[in-house]
Amino acid sequence: MKKLLILAAILITAATMKAQTDVQALYHFTNGEKHLTSTVEMFKTDNNGSNYFFVDFDYGVKGVKGATSAYWEISRGIKFWKAPFEIHVEYDGGLGQYVSTPTNGAYTINDAWLFGGQYTWNTADFSKIFTLQAMYKTMRTNYHASFQITGVWTLNFFKKKFTASGFLDFWREHNYATNTKFTMASQPQFWYNFDQHLSLGSEIDLSYGFASHKEFYVNPTIAAKWTF
């Protein structure tokens, strides 16, 4: 659920239509959640839109040895015109495991399909970019008719030495664990770019009504990224 490369990669790929891929390692160190997350993401433009996907793996959460959960998202932006509007089609889903007594267990992250549109604004040099998405959302076992609003941003400063990027999702879903009917999740990232490949910084997980967190939840990380 990161969507970070949707905008960051446009800076390089919009004109060349080359793919950009990065790998991230993020260490969570607060709120009793000391664990590692790895992310692989790719973005590529073409003459009729763009492709994007990312895959997240969590490791060592709550006593699990090795990979605890896996989550992936894949989307396609479709356009046959020059205006800054695209048709947006997306799929999300995943699975996980946990340690319990007397037996261990596993779970799935509900499949979700989204369809809608997006508008992208950018400065002339593509150093600052913002995308707004409005989508119909349907989930396999919960809320077959819902919606999601997503904002994604990338801001480059100091000759691209510093990048602030991230996303914010807001959608309707009844979370029975927290008894909330709406969910917010955001993951702003802050990077110092040593060169075109290596970046160090932080991602901050923000959410409300997400997973088992009923109250507003904040979880910072220490992060590294390698861009190919």
Helices and strands as residue ranges (DSSP letters): H 5-8, H 10-16, E 20-28, E 35-46, E 49-59, G 61-63, E 67-78, E 85-98, E 105-122, E 128-139, E 146-157, E 162-175, E 180-186, E 189-193, E 198-208, E 217-227
